[in-house]
Amino acid sequence: MTKTIHTDVLIVGAGPIGAYLGWKLAAAGCDVHLLEAHTLDKVGAHIEVIHIDEIRFDEFEIPHPTPPELIHLPPFFKVWSVDSSRYFEVHYPFYVINMPLYMQRLHGYIRDAGGKLTEKARVEDVIIENGYVKGVTGNIDGEPFQAYARITVDASGIVGAVRTHLPDDFGIENTPIPPEQTFYSGLELRDEIPVGYPTGSNSFLGTPGFWNMSYGDGAILGIVIQGSAELAWERHKQWREERYGDPGKLVAKRIGCGPYRRAPLSYVGDGFVAVGDSVYQNKAFSGEGIVSGYTACKIAKDVILDALEKDDCSKKGLWAYNTLYFRGQGAKFAGVMGFLPIVNDFPPEELDFLNTNEIIFCKDDYEYLNLNYELNLPPERWAHICETIEAGVKEGKFSEKSFQTMKTLYDFSNQLKALYLAYPETPDDITAWGETQKAMWGY
């Protein structure tokens, strides 16, 4: 027998993004039902330990974590030079958190607010009626179900369980994320670390590897690599053995993945909203997607409640979510994405030059980027940076080719940001805007 669910808002995915949005909607009096593909006690277990900005808990009105969910709160993290001979401290605290316990706390908030959660619910198709998304179908623990809602939200993460099932003419990008635009984070949780190895949280210029805090005095040795899980583990082993050998005792291996792709043209359609990794809302400078997804959820929550109250769940009725997001965080991320990834791949000696001269890869810029989600490169500072790099070129410490690349990227990133700041007020103008967007990104 087919199980049938009826609700005002159906959220597919009860991970950190879907759970946060579901909690806030339920707390506002909305009839909300979340579907989660996994058992609820396992949500977050694939990655286990996460880092979330301390200041964002107040921003998004989330009670701060306490033990055993809270593992550590380091007051700063270290960024090491290319040759690891020196470091600077970035005073921007991140909570080190047990993710499954954090998720169970959010799920509890949903239930306390009157929301519903169903686990082991896998979406197989989308219900479309008269051009509107009306819900989804699939199976719950092997038994068929159909769920109907006034608004269906895809918060399923990188799989895009709803988005990728939308028809081609719906107006939402529905292709899966390709491997070359997927980043895999391989983590080794280690204990019994001998004296002499790094302590605290550490990142390293010129390498995608990091050494962070884990349980107790343990450490997480991680790497973020584009392409595949297999490649991530291969590069992880190479990086770890070259730098540290086989330190301490391996306790567990965890892996997660996230998108790194320019934003789609729209996050909304008739009866449909998407948030989080399902539509590539992760940070353009680190790949982390929880708090950046919360920014989107905060906007989406208000727009959804307004659409329900006005009984207008059309694309036009939900469009304000697009406009507010793209003209804010979306514009910042576009600017960063248009500049930073290529500069990050400069030769080690050039990264060291930038670091030594406090250009981008320095304490103040790291703190500014984490706090504001964009690079601190106003015209007057950029002019001074160009003078410094030009002197470096003359001294043979920086290549003319990389200098010209940086200048091109600076102009390009500002053009991208300006494009997103001019995101259309209504769906009527999206076609022309989208053609410009695709031409600038090249895809």
Contacts in CASP RR format, 6 or more apart in sequence:
PFRMAT RR
TARGET T0000
AUTHOR 0000-0000-0000
METHOD contacts of the structure
MODEL  1
MTKTIHTDVLIVGAGPIGAYLGWKLAAAGCDVHLLEAHTLDKVGAHIEVI
HIDEIRFDEFEIPHPTPPELIHLPPFFKVWSVDSSRYFEVHYPFYVINMP
LYMQRLHGYIRDAGGKLTEKARVEDVIIENGYVKGVTGNIDGEPFQAYAR
ITVDASGIVGAVRTHLPDDFGIENTPIPPEQTFYSGLELRDEIPVGYPTG
SNSFLGTPGFWNMSYGDGAILGIVIQGSAELAWERHKQWREERYGDPGKL
VAKRIGCGPYRRAPLSYVGDGFVAVGDSVYQNKAFSGEGIVSGYTACKIA
KDVILDALEKDDCSKKGLWAYNTLYFRGQGAKFAGVMGFLPIVNDFPPEE
LDFLNTNEIIFCKDDYEYLNLNYELNLPPERWAHICETIEAGVKEGKFSE
KSFQTMKTLYDFSNQLKALYLAYPETPDDITAWGETQKAMWGY
1 143 0 8 1.000
2 143 0 8 1.000
2 144 0 8 1.000
2 145 0 8 1.000
2 146 0 8 1.000
3 140 0 8 1.000
3 143 0 8 1.000
3 144 0 8 1.000
3 145 0 8 1.000
3 146 0 8 1.000
4 145 0 8 1.000
4 146 0 8 1.000
4 147 0 8 1.000
4 148 0 8 1.000
5 33 0 8 1.000
5 118 0 8 1.000
5 145 0 8 1.000
5 146 0 8 1.000
5 147 0 8 1.000
5 148 0 8 1.000
6 147 0 8 1.000
6 148 0 8 1.000
6 149 0 8 1.000
7 31 0 8 1.000
7 32 0 8 1.000
7 33 0 8 1.000
7 116 0 8 1.000
7 147 0 8 1.000
7 148 0 8 1.000
7 149 0 8 1.000
8 30 0 8 1.000
8 31 0 8 1.000
8 32 0 8 1.000
8 149 0 8 1.000
8 150 0 8 1.000
8 151 0 8 1.000
8 308 0 8 1.000
9 22 0 8 1.000
9 25 0 8 1.000
9 30 0 8 1.000
9 31 0 8 1.000
9 32 0 8 1.000
9 33 0 8 1.000
9 149 0 8 1.000
9 150 0 8 1.000
9 151 0 8 1.000
9 152 0 8 1.000
9 153 0 8 1.000
9 304 0 8 1.000
9 308 0 8 1.000
10 32 0 8 1.000
10 33 0 8 1.000
10 34 0 8 1.000
10 35 0 8 1.000
10 135 0 8 1.000
10 136 0 8 1.000
10 147 0 8 1.000
10 148 0 8 1.000
10 149 0 8 1.000
10 151 0 8 1.000
10 152 0 8 1.000
10 153 0 8 1.000
11 18 0 8 1.000
11 21 0 8 1.000
11 22 0 8 1.000
11 32 0 8 1.000
11 33 0 8 1.000
11 34 0 8 1.000
11 35 0 8 1.000
11 153 0 8 1.000
11 155 0 8 1.000
12 34 0 8 1.000
12 35 0 8 1.000
12 123 0 8 1.000
12 136 0 8 1.000
12 152 0 8 1.000
12 153 0 8 1.000
12 154 0 8 1.000
12 155 0 8 1.000
12 156 0 8 1.000
12 161 0 8 1.000
12 162 0 8 1.000
13 19 0 8 1.000
13 34 0 8 1.000
13 35 0 8 1.000
13 36 0 8 1.000
13 37 0 8 1.000
13 155 0 8 1.000
13 156 0 8 1.000
13 157 0 8 1.000
13 161 0 8 1.000
14 34 0 8 1.000
14 35 0 8 1.000
14 36 0 8 1.000
14 40 0 8 1.000
14 43 0 8 1.000
14 103 0 8 1.000
14 107 0 8 1.000
14 110 0 8 1.000
14 117 0 8 1.000
14 119 0 8 1.000
14 155 0 8 1.000
15 36 0 8 1.000
15 43 0 8 1.000
15 44 0 8 1.000
15 103 0 8 1.000
15 106 0 8 1.000
15 155 0 8 1.000
15 157 0 8 1.000
16 99 0 8 1.000
16 102 0 8 1.000
16 103 0 8 1.000
16 106 0 8 1.000
16 290 0 8 1.000
17 155 0 8 1.000
17 157 0 8 1.000
17 275 0 8 1.000
17 276 0 8 1.000
17 277 0 8 1.000
17 289 0 8 1.000
17 290 0 8 1.000
17 293 0 8 1.000
17 294 0 8 1.000
17 296 0 8 1.000
17 297 0 8 1.000
18 34 0 8 1.000
18 153 0 8 1.000
18 155 0 8 1.000
18 275 0 8 1.000
18 297 0 8 1.000
19 34 0 8 1.000
19 43 0 8 1.000
19 103 0 8 1.000
19 106 0 8 1.000
19 107 0 8 1.000
19 109 0 8 1.000
19 110 0 8 1.000
20 60 0 8 1.000
20 62 0 8 1.000
20 106 0 8 1.000
20 294 0 8 1.000
20 297 0 8 1.000
21 153 0 8 1.000
21 155 0 8 1.000
21 275 0 8 1.000
21 297 0 8 1.000
21 300 0 8 1.000
21 301 0 8 1.000
22 32 0 8 1.000
22 34 0 8 1.000
22 110 0 8 1.000
22 115 0 8 1.000
23 106 0 8 1.000
23 109 0 8 1.000
23 110 0 8 1.000
23 113 0 8 1.000
24 297 0 8 1.000
24 298 0 8 1.000
24 301 0 8 1.000
25 32 0 8 1.000
25 301 0 8 1.000
25 304 0 8 1.000
25 305 0 8 1.000
26 32 0 8 1.000
26 110 0 8 1.000
26 113 0 8 1.000
26 114 0 8 1.000
26 115 0 8 1.000
27 109 0 8 1.000
27 113 0 8 1.000
28 301 0 8 1.000
28 305 0 8 1.000
29 113 0 8 1.000
30 304 0 8 1.000
30 305 0 8 1.000
30 308 0 8 1.000
31 115 0 8 1.000
32 110 0 8 1.000
32 115 0 8 1.000
32 116 0 8 1.000
33 115 0 8 1.000
33 116 0 8 1.000
33 117 0 8 1.000
33 118 0 8 1.000
33 147 0 8 1.000
33 149 0 8 1.000
34 110 0 8 1.000
34 115 0 8 1.000
34 116 0 8 1.000
34 117 0 8 1.000
34 118 0 8 1.000
35 118 0 8 1.000
35 121 0 8 1.000
35 123 0 8 1.000
35 136 0 8 1.000
35 147 0 8 1.000
36 43 0 8 1.000
36 117 0 8 1.000
36 118 0 8 1.000
36 119 0 8 1.000
36 120 0 8 1.000
36 121 0 8 1.000
37 120 0 8 1.000
37 121 0 8 1.000
37 122 0 8 1.000
37 123 0 8 1.000
37 156 0 8 1.000
37 161 0 8 1.000
38 119 0 8 1.000
38 120 0 8 1.000
39 119 0 8 1.000
39 120 0 8 1.000
40 103 0 8 1.000
40 104 0 8 1.000
40 107 0 8 1.000
40 117 0 8 1.000
40 119 0 8 1.000
41 100 0 8 1.000
41 104 0 8 1.000
42 100 0 8 1.000
43 100 0 8 1.000
43 103 0 8 1.000
43 104 0 8 1.000
43 107 0 8 1.000
44 99 0 8 1.000
44 100 0 8 1.000
44 103 0 8 1.000
45 99 0 8 1.000
45 100 0 8 1.000
46 254 0 8 1.000
46 255 0 8 1.000
46 256 0 8 1.000
47 99 0 8 1.000
47 185 0 8 1.000
47 187 0 8 1.000
47 254 0 8 1.000
47 255 0 8 1.000
47 256 0 8 1.000
48 98 0 8 1.000
48 99 0 8 1.000
48 100 0 8 1.000
48 187 0 8 1.000
48 189 0 8 1.000
48 252 0 8 1.000
48 254 0 8 1.000
49 71 0 8 1.000
49 96 0 8 1.000
49 97 0 8 1.000
49 98 0 8 1.000
49 99 0 8 1.000
49 187 0 8 1.000
49 189 0 8 1.000
49 214 0 8 1.000
49 215 0 8 1.000
49 220 0 8 1.000
49 254 0 8 1.000
50 96 0 8 1.000
50 97 0 8 1.000
50 99 0 8 1.000
50 102 0 8 1.000
50 290 0 8 1.000
51 94 0 8 1.000
51 95 0 8 1.000
51 96 0 8 1.000
51 97 0 8 1.000
51 201 0 8 1.000
51 212 0 8 1.000
51 288 0 8 1.000
52 94 0 8 1.000
52 95 0 8 1.000
52 97 0 8 1.000
52 290 0 8 1.000
52 291 0 8 1.000
53 92 0 8 1.000
53 93 0 8 1.000
53 94 0 8 1.000
53 95 0 8 1.000
53 291 0 8 1.000
53 370 0 8 1.000
54 64 0 8 1.000
54 73 0 8 1.000
54 93 0 8 1.000
54 94 0 8 1.000
54 95 0 8 1.000
55 93 0 8 1.000
55 371 0 8 1.000
56 62 0 8 1.000
56 291 0 8 1.000
56 294 0 8 1.000
57 63 0 8 1.000
57 64 0 8 1.000
57 65 0 8 1.000
57 95 0 8 1.000
59 294 0 8 1.000
60 291 0 8 1.000
60 294 0 8 1.000
60 298 0 8 1.000
64 70 0 8 1.000
64 95 0 8 1.000
65 95 0 8 1.000
65 97 0 8 1.000
65 102 0 8 1.000
65 105 0 8 1.000
68 98 0 8 1.000
68 101 0 8 1.000
69 97 0 8 1.000
69 98 0 8 1.000
69 101 0 8 1.000
69 102 0 8 1.000
69 105 0 8 1.000
70 95 0 8 1.000
70 96 0 8 1.000
70 97 0 8 1.000
70 98 0 8 1.000
71 96 0 8 1.000
71 97 0 8 1.000
71 98 0 8 1.000
71 213 0 8 1.000
71 214 0 8 1.000
71 215 0 8 1.000
71 216 0 8 1.000
72 95 0 8 1.000
72 96 0 8 1.000
72 213 0 8 1.000
72 216 0 8 1.000
73 93 0 8 1.000
73 94 0 8 1.000
73 95 0 8 1.000
73 96 0 8 1.000
74 93 0 8 1.000
74 94 0 8 1.000
74 96 0 8 1.000
74 200 0 8 1.000
74 201 0 8 1.000
74 213 0 8 1.000
75 91 0 8 1.000
75 93 0 8 1.000
76 89 0 8 1.000
76 90 0 8 1.000
76 91 0 8 1.000
76 92 0 8 1.000
76 93 0 8 1.000
77 89 0 8 1.000
77 90 0 8 1.000
77 92 0 8 1.000
77 94 0 8 1.000
77 200 0 8 1.000
77 201 0 8 1.000
77 202 0 8 1.000
77 203 0 8 1.000
77 212 0 8 1.000
78 87 0 8 1.000
78 88 0 8 1.000
78 89 0 8 1.000
78 90 0 8 1.000
78 198 0 8 1.000
78 200 0 8 1.000
78 201 0 8 1.000
78 202 0 8 1.000
78 203 0 8 1.000
79 87 0 8 1.000
79 88 0 8 1.000
79 90 0 8 1.000
79 202 0 8 1.000
79 203 0 8 1.000
79 204 0 8 1.000
79 205 0 8 1.000
79 361 0 8 1.000
79 363 0 8 1.000
79 366 0 8 1.000
80 86 0 8 1.000
80 87 0 8 1.000
80 202 0 8 1.000
80 203 0 8 1.000
80 204 0 8 1.000
80 205 0 8 1.000
81 87 0 8 1.000
81 205 0 8 1.000
81 352 0 8 1.000
81 355 0 8 1.000
82 204 0 8 1.000
82 205 0 8 1.000
82 206 0 8 1.000
82 348 0 8 1.000
82 349 0 8 1.000
82 351 0 8 1.000
82 352 0 8 1.000
82 355 0 8 1.000
83 352 0 8 1.000
84 204 0 8 1.000
87 202 0 8 1.000
88 362 0 8 1.000
88 363 0 8 1.000
88 366 0 8 1.000
89 363 0 8 1.000
90 363 0 8 1.000
90 366 0 8 1.000
90 367 0 8 1.000
90 370 0 8 1.000
91 363 0 8 1.000
91 367 0 8 1.000
92 366 0 8 1.000
92 367 0 8 1.000
92 370 0 8 1.000
92 371 0 8 1.000
94 201 0 8 1.000
96 201 0 8 1.000
96 212 0 8 1.000
96 213 0 8 1.000
96 214 0 8 1.000
107 117 0 8 1.000
110 116 0 8 1.000
110 117 0 8 1.000
111 117 0 8 1.000
118 140 0 8 1.000
120 140 0 8 1.000
120 141 0 8 1.000
120 142 0 8 1.000
121 138 0 8 1.000
121 139 0 8 1.000
121 140 0 8 1.000
121 145 0 8 1.000
122 138 0 8 1.000
122 139 0 8 1.000
122 140 0 8 1.000
122 161 0 8 1.000
123 136 0 8 1.000
123 137 0 8 1.000
123 138 0 8 1.000
123 156 0 8 1.000
123 161 0 8 1.000
123 162 0 8 1.000
123 165 0 8 1.000
124 136 0 8 1.000
124 137 0 8 1.000
124 138 0 8 1.000
124 139 0 8 1.000
124 165 0 8 1.000
125 136 0 8 1.000
125 137 0 8 1.000
125 138 0 8 1.000
125 165 0 8 1.000
126 133 0 8 1.000
126 135 0 8 1.000
126 136 0 8 1.000
126 137 0 8 1.000
126 152 0 8 1.000
126 162 0 8 1.000
126 165 0 8 1.000
126 166 0 8 1.000
127 133 0 8 1.000
127 134 0 8 1.000
127 135 0 8 1.000
127 136 0 8 1.000
127 137 0 8 1.000
127 146 0 8 1.000
127 148 0 8 1.000
128 134 0 8 1.000
128 167 0 8 1.000
128 170 0 8 1.000
131 170 0 8 1.000
131 270 0 8 1.000
132 270 0 8 1.000
132 271 0 8 1.000
132 313 0 8 1.000
132 314 0 8 1.000
133 152 0 8 1.000
133 162 0 8 1.000
133 166 0 8 1.000
133 170 0 8 1.000
133 269 0 8 1.000
133 270 0 8 1.000
133 271 0 8 1.000
133 272 0 8 1.000
134 148 0 8 1.000
134 149 0 8 1.000
134 152 0 8 1.000
134 271 0 8 1.000
135 146 0 8 1.000
135 147 0 8 1.000
135 148 0 8 1.000
135 149 0 8 1.000
135 152 0 8 1.000
136 146 0 8 1.000
136 147 0 8 1.000
136 152 0 8 1.000
136 162 0 8 1.000
136 165 0 8 1.000
137 144 0 8 1.000
137 145 0 8 1.000
137 146 0 8 1.000
137 147 0 8 1.000
138 144 0 8 1.000
138 145 0 8 1.000
138 146 0 8 1.000
139 145 0 8 1.000
150 271 0 8 1.000
150 308 0 8 1.000
150 313 0 8 1.000
151 271 0 8 1.000
151 272 0 8 1.000
151 273 0 8 1.000
151 304 0 8 1.000
151 307 0 8 1.000
151 308 0 8 1.000
151 313 0 8 1.000
151 318 0 8 1.000
152 162 0 8 1.000
152 271 0 8 1.000
152 272 0 8 1.000
152 273 0 8 1.000
153 162 0 8 1.000
153 272 0 8 1.000
153 273 0 8 1.000
153 274 0 8 1.000
153 275 0 8 1.000
153 300 0 8 1.000
153 304 0 8 1.000
154 160 0 8 1.000
154 161 0 8 1.000
154 162 0 8 1.000
154 163 0 8 1.000
154 272 0 8 1.000
154 273 0 8 1.000
154 274 0 8 1.000
154 275 0 8 1.000
154 278 0 8 1.000
154 279 0 8 1.000
155 274 0 8 1.000
155 275 0 8 1.000
155 276 0 8 1.000
155 278 0 8 1.000
156 162 0 8 1.000
156 278 0 8 1.000
157 276 0 8 1.000
157 277 0 8 1.000
157 278 0 8 1.000
158 177 0 8 1.000
158 182 0 8 1.000
158 257 0 8 1.000
158 258 0 8 1.000
158 259 0 8 1.000
158 277 0 8 1.000
158 278 0 8 1.000
159 176 0 8 1.000
159 278 0 8 1.000
160 176 0 8 1.000
160 274 0 8 1.000
160 278 0 8 1.000
161 278 0 8 1.000
162 272 0 8 1.000
162 274 0 8 1.000
162 278 0 8 1.000
163 172 0 8 1.000
163 173 0 8 1.000
163 174 0 8 1.000
163 274 0 8 1.000
163 278 0 8 1.000
163 279 0 8 1.000
164 174 0 8 1.000
164 175 0 8 1.000
164 176 0 8 1.000
165 174 0 8 1.000
166 172 0 8 1.000
166 174 0 8 1.000
166 272 0 8 1.000
167 174 0 8 1.000
168 174 0 8 1.000
170 269 0 8 1.000
170 270 0 8 1.000
170 272 0 8 1.000
171 265 0 8 1.000
171 266 0 8 1.000
171 269 0 8 1.000
172 264 0 8 1.000
172 266 0 8 1.000
172 267 0 8 1.000
172 269 0 8 1.000
172 272 0 8 1.000
172 274 0 8 1.000
173 264 0 8 1.000
173 265 0 8 1.000
173 279 0 8 1.000
177 258 0 8 1.000
177 259 0 8 1.000
177 261 0 8 1.000
177 280 0 8 1.000
179 227 0 8 1.000
179 228 0 8 1.000
180 226 0 8 1.000
180 227 0 8 1.000
181 226 0 8 1.000
181 259 0 8 1.000
181 260 0 8 1.000
181 261 0 8 1.000
182 226 0 8 1.000
182 227 0 8 1.000
182 257 0 8 1.000
182 258 0 8 1.000
182 259 0 8 1.000
182 260 0 8 1.000
183 224 0 8 1.000
183 225 0 8 1.000
183 226 0 8 1.000
183 227 0 8 1.000
183 257 0 8 1.000
183 258 0 8 1.000
183 259 0 8 1.000
183 260 0 8 1.000
183 287 0 8 1.000
184 224 0 8 1.000
184 225 0 8 1.000
184 226 0 8 1.000
184 227 0 8 1.000
184 228 0 8 1.000
184 229 0 8 1.000
184 231 0 8 1.000
184 232 0 8 1.000
184 255 0 8 1.000
184 256 0 8 1.000
184 257 0 8 1.000
184 258 0 8 1.000
185 222 0 8 1.000
185 223 0 8 1.000
185 224 0 8 1.000
185 232 0 8 1.000
185 255 0 8 1.000
185 256 0 8 1.000
185 257 0 8 1.000
185 258 0 8 1.000
186 222 0 8 1.000
186 223 0 8 1.000
186 224 0 8 1.000
186 225 0 8 1.000
186 229 0 8 1.000
186 232 0 8 1.000
186 233 0 8 1.000
186 236 0 8 1.000
186 253 0 8 1.000
186 254 0 8 1.000
186 255 0 8 1.000
186 256 0 8 1.000
187 220 0 8 1.000
187 221 0 8 1.000
187 222 0 8 1.000
187 253 0 8 1.000
187 254 0 8 1.000
187 255 0 8 1.000
187 256 0 8 1.000
188 220 0 8 1.000
188 221 0 8 1.000
188 222 0 8 1.000
188 236 0 8 1.000
188 240 0 8 1.000
188 250 0 8 1.000
188 252 0 8 1.000
188 253 0 8 1.000
189 214 0 8 1.000
189 215 0 8 1.000
189 218 0 8 1.000
189 219 0 8 1.000
189 220 0 8 1.000
189 250 0 8 1.000
189 251 0 8 1.000
189 252 0 8 1.000
189 253 0 8 1.000
189 254 0 8 1.000
190 214 0 8 1.000
190 218 0 8 1.000
190 219 0 8 1.000
190 220 0 8 1.000
190 221 0 8 1.000
190 247 0 8 1.000
190 248 0 8 1.000
190 249 0 8 1.000
190 250 0 8 1.000
190 251 0 8 1.000
191 214 0 8 1.000
191 215 0 8 1.000
191 217 0 8 1.000
191 218 0 8 1.000
191 248 0 8 1.000
191 249 0 8 1.000
191 251 0 8 1.000
192 218 0 8 1.000
192 248 0 8 1.000
192 249 0 8 1.000
193 217 0 8 1.000
193 218 0 8 1.000
193 219 0 8 1.000
193 247 0 8 1.000
193 248 0 8 1.000
194 247 0 8 1.000
194 248 0 8 1.000
197 211 0 8 1.000
197 219 0 8 1.000
197 244 0 8 1.000
197 247 0 8 1.000
198 211 0 8 1.000
198 219 0 8 1.000
200 211 0 8 1.000
200 212 0 8 1.000
200 213 0 8 1.000
200 219 0 8 1.000
201 210 0 8 1.000
201 211 0 8 1.000
201 212 0 8 1.000
201 213 0 8 1.000
202 210 0 8 1.000
202 211 0 8 1.000
202 212 0 8 1.000
203 209 0 8 1.000
203 210 0 8 1.000
204 210 0 8 1.000
205 348 0 8 1.000
205 351 0 8 1.000
205 352 0 8 1.000
205 355 0 8 1.000
205 361 0 8 1.000
206 344 0 8 1.000
206 348 0 8 1.000
206 351 0 8 1.000
207 239 0 8 1.000
208 223 0 8 1.000
208 224 0 8 1.000
208 225 0 8 1.000
208 235 0 8 1.000
208 239 0 8 1.000
209 221 0 8 1.000
209 222 0 8 1.000
209 223 0 8 1.000
209 224 0 8 1.000
209 236 0 8 1.000
209 239 0 8 1.000
210 220 0 8 1.000
210 221 0 8 1.000
210 222 0 8 1.000
210 223 0 8 1.000
210 224 0 8 1.000
211 219 0 8 1.000
211 220 0 8 1.000
211 221 0 8 1.000
211 222 0 8 1.000
211 244 0 8 1.000
212 219 0 8 1.000
212 220 0 8 1.000
212 222 0 8 1.000
213 219 0 8 1.000
213 220 0 8 1.000
214 220 0 8 1.000
214 251 0 8 1.000
219 247 0 8 1.000
221 236 0 8 1.000
221 240 0 8 1.000
221 244 0 8 1.000
221 247 0 8 1.000
222 236 0 8 1.000
223 232 0 8 1.000
223 235 0 8 1.000
223 236 0 8 1.000
223 239 0 8 1.000
224 232 0 8 1.000
224 287 0 8 1.000
225 231 0 8 1.000
225 232 0 8 1.000
225 235 0 8 1.000
225 236 0 8 1.000
226 260 0 8 1.000
229 255 0 8 1.000
229 257 0 8 1.000
232 255 0 8 1.000
233 253 0 8 1.000
233 255 0 8 1.000
240 246 0 8 1.000
258 277 0 8 1.000
258 282 0 8 1.000
258 287 0 8 1.000
258 289 0 8 1.000
259 277 0 8 1.000
259 280 0 8 1.000
259 282 0 8 1.000
260 280 0 8 1.000
260 282 0 8 1.000
260 287 0 8 1.000
260 341 0 8 1.000
261 280 0 8 1.000
262 280 0 8 1.000
262 334 0 8 1.000
262 337 0 8 1.000
262 437 0 8 1.000
262 441 0 8 1.000
262 443 0 8 1.000
263 279 0 8 1.000
263 280 0 8 1.000
263 281 0 8 1.000
263 326 0 8 1.000
263 330 0 8 1.000
263 333 0 8 1.000
263 334 0 8 1.000
264 279 0 8 1.000
264 280 0 8 1.000
265 430 0 8 1.000
265 433 0 8 1.000
265 434 0 8 1.000
265 437 0 8 1.000
266 315 0 8 1.000
266 322 0 8 1.000
266 427 0 8 1.000
266 430 0 8 1.000
267 273 0 8 1.000
267 274 0 8 1.000
267 275 0 8 1.000
267 279 0 8 1.000
267 296 0 8 1.000
267 300 0 8 1.000
267 321 0 8 1.000
267 322 0 8 1.000
267 325 0 8 1.000
268 274 0 8 1.000
268 315 0 8 1.000
268 318 0 8 1.000
268 319 0 8 1.000
268 321 0 8 1.000
268 322 0 8 1.000
269 314 0 8 1.000
269 315 0 8 1.000
269 318 0 8 1.000
270 313 0 8 1.000
270 314 0 8 1.000
270 315 0 8 1.000
271 313 0 8 1.000
271 314 0 8 1.000
271 315 0 8 1.000
271 318 0 8 1.000
272 318 0 8 1.000
273 300 0 8 1.000
273 303 0 8 1.000
273 304 0 8 1.000
273 318 0 8 1.000
273 321 0 8 1.000
275 281 0 8 1.000
275 293 0 8 1.000
275 296 0 8 1.000
275 297 0 8 1.000
275 300 0 8 1.000
276 282 0 8 1.000
276 289 0 8 1.000
276 292 0 8 1.000
276 293 0 8 1.000
276 296 0 8 1.000
276 297 0 8 1.000
277 289 0 8 1.000
281 289 0 8 1.000
281 292 0 8 1.000
281 293 0 8 1.000
281 295 0 8 1.000
281 296 0 8 1.000
281 329 0 8 1.000
281 333 0 8 1.000
282 288 0 8 1.000
282 289 0 8 1.000
282 292 0 8 1.000
282 293 0 8 1.000
283 289 0 8 1.000
283 291 0 8 1.000
283 292 0 8 1.000
283 333 0 8 1.000
283 373 0 8 1.000
284 332 0 8 1.000
284 333 0 8 1.000
284 334 0 8 1.000
284 335 0 8 1.000
284 336 0 8 1.000
284 337 0 8 1.000
284 340 0 8 1.000
284 373 0 8 1.000
285 336 0 8 1.000
285 340 0 8 1.000
285 369 0 8 1.000
285 373 0 8 1.000
292 329 0 8 1.000
292 333 0 8 1.000
292 373 0 8 1.000
295 325 0 8 1.000
295 329 0 8 1.000
296 321 0 8 1.000
296 325 0 8 1.000
296 329 0 8 1.000
299 321 0 8 1.000
299 324 0 8 1.000
299 325 0 8 1.000
300 321 0 8 1.000
303 317 0 8 1.000
303 318 0 8 1.000
303 320 0 8 1.000
303 321 0 8 1.000
303 324 0 8 1.000
304 318 0 8 1.000
304 321 0 8 1.000
306 320 0 8 1.000
307 313 0 8 1.000
307 317 0 8 1.000
307 318 0 8 1.000
310 317 0 8 1.000
315 427 0 8 1.000
316 426 0 8 1.000
316 427 0 8 1.000
319 426 0 8 1.000
319 427 0 8 1.000
322 423 0 8 1.000
323 423 0 8 1.000
323 424 0 8 1.000
323 425 0 8 1.000
326 420 0 8 1.000
326 423 0 8 1.000
327 420 0 8 1.000
327 421 0 8 1.000
327 423 0 8 1.000
328 420 0 8 1.000
328 421 0 8 1.000
329 373 0 8 1.000
330 420 0 8 1.000
331 417 0 8 1.000
331 420 0 8 1.000
331 421 0 8 1.000
331 423 0 8 1.000
332 372 0 8 1.000
332 373 0 8 1.000
332 374 0 8 1.000
332 417 0 8 1.000
333 373 0 8 1.000
334 413 0 8 1.000
334 416 0 8 1.000
334 417 0 8 1.000
334 419 0 8 1.000
334 420 0 8 1.000
335 374 0 8 1.000
335 375 0 8 1.000
335 413 0 8 1.000
335 414 0 8 1.000
335 416 0 8 1.000
335 417 0 8 1.000
335 420 0 8 1.000
336 369 0 8 1.000
336 373 0 8 1.000
336 374 0 8 1.000
336 375 0 8 1.000
336 413 0 8 1.000
337 413 0 8 1.000
337 416 0 8 1.000
338 409 0 8 1.000
338 412 0 8 1.000
338 413 0 8 1.000
338 416 0 8 1.000
339 375 0 8 1.000
339 409 0 8 1.000
339 410 0 8 1.000
339 412 0 8 1.000
339 413 0 8 1.000
340 360 0 8 1.000
340 375 0 8 1.000
342 405 0 8 1.000
342 409 0 8 1.000
343 354 0 8 1.000
343 360 0 8 1.000
343 405 0 8 1.000
343 406 0 8 1.000
343 409 0 8 1.000
344 351 0 8 1.000
346 354 0 8 1.000
346 402 0 8 1.000
347 399 0 8 1.000
347 402 0 8 1.000
349 397 0 8 1.000
350 397 0 8 1.000
350 398 0 8 1.000
350 399 0 8 1.000
350 402 0 8 1.000
351 361 0 8 1.000
353 359 0 8 1.000
353 389 0 8 1.000
353 392 0 8 1.000
353 397 0 8 1.000
353 398 0 8 1.000
354 360 0 8 1.000
354 361 0 8 1.000
355 361 0 8 1.000
355 362 0 8 1.000
357 388 0 8 1.000
357 389 0 8 1.000
358 364 0 8 1.000
358 365 0 8 1.000
359 365 0 8 1.000
359 385 0 8 1.000
359 388 0 8 1.000
359 389 0 8 1.000
360 375 0 8 1.000
364 376 0 8 1.000
365 375 0 8 1.000
365 376 0 8 1.000
368 375 0 8 1.000
368 376 0 8 1.000
369 375 0 8 1.000
369 376 0 8 1.000
374 417 0 8 1.000
375 413 0 8 1.000
377 385 0 8 1.000
377 410 0 8 1.000
382 410 0 8 1.000
386 403 0 8 1.000
386 407 0 8 1.000
389 398 0 8 1.000
389 403 0 8 1.000
389 406 0 8 1.000
390 403 0 8 1.000
392 398 0 8 1.000
393 399 0 8 1.000
393 400 0 8 1.000
393 403 0 8 1.000
412 440 0 8 1.000
415 440 0 8 1.000
416 440 0 8 1.000
419 433 0 8 1.000
419 436 0 8 1.000
419 437 0 8 1.000
419 440 0 8 1.000
422 433 0 8 1.000
423 433 0 8 1.000
424 430 0 8 1.000
424 433 0 8 1.000
END
